[in-house]
């Protein structure tokens, strides 16, 4: 069955229990509740000066920047991103998203293996 979720009606969770992250909010736009079989779609909001942890995991993910601009920290340096950019993060490659303005929003698609644990976010 087709599912439609409105962003302003999806629960927003502040990520406060993840070491190395600040000013991060997450919404699971499509996932287990919608019986999604392959990928989960999550929306992240990085507040002003917000950032995700510098981390890696054993799965790829795809990111689409909805609004704002920022940087991605990698082992090789930094990459600038802005609204309209699509990003591929290969498995086991360390990365960190850092907000470069007032607010940055992006969609993140990951394999649907259930909601990740704190260590997997």
RAWO-V986831 format. One record per backbone hydrogen bond with DSSP energy under -1.0 kcal/mol. CO is the residue of the C=O (numbers start at 1). NH is the residue of the N-H. If there is no record, write none. Layout:
CO/NH, CO/NH
//
This chain:
6/9, 13/26, 14/16, 18/21, 22/51, 23/47, 24/15, 25/45, 26/13, 27/29, 27/43, 30/41, 31/34, 31/36, 32/35, 38/112, 40/110, 41/29, 41/30, 42/108, 43/27, 44/106, 45/25, 46/104, 47/50, 50/99, 51/22, 55/95, 57/92, 61/89, 62/109, 63/87, 64/107, 65/84, 67/105, 68/83, 69/100, 70/81, 71/98, 72/79, 73/96, 77/74, 79/72, 81/70, 82/85, 85/65, 87/63, 89/61, 90/93, 95/55, 96/73, 97/52, 98/71, 104/46, 105/66, 105/67, 106/44, 107/64, 108/42, 109/62, 110/40, 111/113, 117/121
//
